Amino acid sequence: MARVPVAATAAVRRTADRAGRALHALARRRPGRRKGPVPELAPRENPYTRALGLLCVVLLGAWLGLLVVGDVRVPVGPMNTTMTLRPSLTGGTKINISPLGALELRSHEAPLRLDVDVDRLDPERSQALVEHPERLAGLQDEVVRDVEHGTLDLAVRSCIAVVVGAGALGLAVYRRPRRALVAGSLALCLLAASGATAFATWKPESVLEPKYSGLLASAPSLVGDARSIVSEFDVYQKELARLVTNVTKLYDVTSTLPVYEPDPTTIRVLHVSDIHLNPASWKIIASLVKQYAVDVIVDSGDTMDHGSAAENSFLDPIPDLGAPYVWVRGNHDSRETQRYLEHLKNVRVLDDGRAVTVAGLRFAGIGDPQFTPDRAVAPGGDAAEDLAGARLASALRDQRAAGTPVDIAVAHEPLAARGTDGQVPLVLAGHLHHEEMEVMKYGTRLRVEGSTGGSGLRAVERDYPAPIEASVLYLDRDTRRLQAWDEIRLGGLGLTTAEVSRHLPEENRP
């Protein structure tokens, strides 16, 4: 092997040393003195992307924390409950009373919903109330103390849950304690802001207008009595006690349906419309009459589909529904249908503005001037409906002049019903297959009912079956003015559950 000269080796070593010193100096040179861009090993992270990622970590971690450890078990009166905060776009409070159903209250507007699950009824505390009814007088204060204690515990536990959840997820994602601390702090600030929003928008009167979902038979007992709620409501605490008392009674009759005691000073009117030959409607109406102790049923038309004589036998169950039946003709009901109903027991047919008194209320109505299944006759359109409304308004004025003012007017088409504005306190209509409530310009309240037949055969024409809708109207027996109403909605072809929403006119709100 050839030997390398010593001089050459030394020269190479000196050259390498000079190159190393030059590279070292270049690396230490200040950025402002660089002569050219220095390539980076990886692109820098976009600050907006980084902020969005941190926000996702905070929200997901807070939600997981609430889901895992964010609930509190609290005894409320004779019941054991579980209180939980849940993220929500609409806020509010949901009270789950298994197996009876659930009550939803629009108690606040915030991205948090309060869920209260009634787990079980404590037998010892419940028996104590049964054996010592005088303790019900102090139930209100007891419930308030229990709810306040549970709410405080829930607030503390929720703060810990969101901080731990967001911090743990931040540590798992970023592997940096500082990022995890930032995520936990942001989650706590977010929860505090949501709590402040809920406090600022808190509406204790929301208990007056609950929305019930569950077994239809349990609705009256859970929602409560309209008249008593209007007259006896003082503070939110009293209604909490009423709710606890109602639930106690329901659990006390475990094997039977709860008994609903009607208020003797209230007249209950069941408003139905647009049955369209759905035979299931008669069973639903009979059930509502029984559960709500209905005094009179008002049908605002379109009971039939074609108005033929062959359909008349469909009307035969009406006399056995359990309450007087007031009816007006719709655009799918023929004159022959009207004549058939006039001869049925317990049925009062309204037409041409004539008035009748049923269950202490005076009704007047007019049939729809159009019969649309008859293709041989050109429809009159809006002009015919306007004329029918004018005729009904004239009849109402005549009744008032005679000293027998009408309490409720009935028409099928809302356009005709609008002609009665200023002549009657309340007018009922249908035709649109969805519910509406409106106070018109001169003070008359227009109530448009949905389809109690779920649109009949048309129920299956849409992507989802049309709902079955009806309303219970509560009127004062002395003044015969509307006190409240319950909107009842059954899910299309499924008849085992229902939604019941309580509403009060503005003048009856405490």
Summary of the structure (lengths in Angstrom):
residues: 510
radius of gyration: 34.7
end to end distance: 110.9
largest distance: 138.1
contacts: 1688
relative contact order: 0.10
helix: 45%
strand: 21%
